[in-house]
């Protein structure tokens, strides 16, 4: 007999580790572009990086204790190895060079294909 059968017979309930809620991630956008976040390009980039759009919030400013995953404000002040930097979505959609730069910059952030 298994030990779990003994516990069941005694009416002992086992502790089950609660499922952790996914961490909310933030994409920074220009305040004038907060309404333009439904682009298929944004959805595809988030998917390729391994993020579920339901767990991503769009904001115009950095807040304390949030994980910023992508900065689309076009402020290329200092390169970051932890945050994807790109031009604003309107430039990405209209300028082929901005789109190429986005694809180049996102290479280190891509989720491995075997885990998709």
C-alpha positions in Angstrom: 0.0 0.0 0.0 1.2 3.5 -0.8 1.8 6.0 1.9 -0.7 8.3 0.3 -3.4 5.6 0.8 -2.6 5.6 4.6 -3.0 9.4 4.6 -6.2 9.2 2.7 -7.6 6.6 5.1 -6.7 8.8 8.1 -8.4 11.8 6.5 -5.1 13.7 6.3 -5.1 16.3 3.5 -1.8 17.0 1.9 -0.4 20.4 1.3 -0.4 21.5 -2.3 2.0 24.2 -3.4 -0.1 27.1 -4.7 0.3 28.1 -8.3 2.2 31.3 -8.5 0.6 34.2 -10.4 2.7 35.3 -13.3 4.7 38.4 -12.7 3.3 41.5 -14.3 5.7 42.9 -16.9 5.7 46.5 -18.3 6.3 47.8 -21.7 7.2 51.5 -21.7 5.6 53.6 -24.5 5.4 57.3 -25.3 2.4 58.9 -23.6 0.9 59.8 -27.0 1.1 56.2 -28.1 -0.7 54.5 -25.2 -3.7 54.0 -27.4 -1.6 52.3 -30.1 -0.7 49.2 -28.3 -2.8 46.7 -30.2 -0.4 46.4 -33.1 0.3 42.9 -34.3 4.0 43.7 -34.2 3.8 44.2 -30.5 1.9 41.0 -30.0 4.4 39.0 -32.1 7.5 40.5 -30.3 6.0 39.7 -26.9 5.2 36.2 -28.0 8.7 35.6 -29.3 10.1 36.9 -26.0 8.0 34.5 -24.1 5.5 36.9 -22.6 1.7 36.5 -22.5 0.0 39.7 -23.5 -2.5 39.3 -20.6 0.4 39.7 -18.2 1.9 42.8 -19.8 0.9 46.3 -18.9 1.7 49.4 -21.0 2.9 52.5 -19.2 4.6 55.8 -20.0 6.8 56.0 -16.9 9.0 53.6 -14.9 7.4 52.6 -11.6 9.1 51.1 -8.6 9.1 47.3 -8.2 8.0 46.5 -11.7 9.8 44.5 -14.4 10.3 46.6 -17.5 10.8 44.3 -20.5 10.7 46.7 -23.4 11.2 50.4 -23.8 9.5 51.7 -26.9 9.8 55.4 -26.1 12.6 55.9 -28.6 15.0 57.2 -25.9 18.2 55.4 -26.8 20.2 57.1 -24.1 22.1 54.0 -22.7 22.0 50.5 -24.0 20.6 48.0 -21.6 21.2 44.3 -21.5 18.1 43.6 -19.6 15.5 45.7 -21.5 14.7 45.6 -25.2 15.0 49.1 -26.6 13.3 50.2 -29.8 11.7 53.1 -31.6 8.0 53.9 -31.0 5.5 51.6 -32.7 4.4 54.2 -35.2 8.1 54.4 -36.5 8.5 50.6 -36.5 5.3 50.2 -38.6 6.3 52.9 -41.1 10.1 52.8 -41.2 11.8 49.6 -42.5 15.1 50.6 -40.8 13.4 51.0 -37.4 11.8 47.5 -37.9 15.2 46.0 -38.8 16.7 47.6 -35.7 14.0 46.1 -33.5 14.6 42.6 -34.9 18.4 43.0 -34.4 18.0 44.3 -30.9 15.6 41.6 -29.8 17.9 38.6 -30.6 19.3 38.3 -27.0 15.7 38.4 -25.6 14.2 35.6 -27.7 12.8 32.7 -25.9 14.4 29.4 -27.0 12.1 27.6 -29.5 12.0 24.3 -27.6 10.2 26.1 -24.7 7.5 27.9 -26.8 
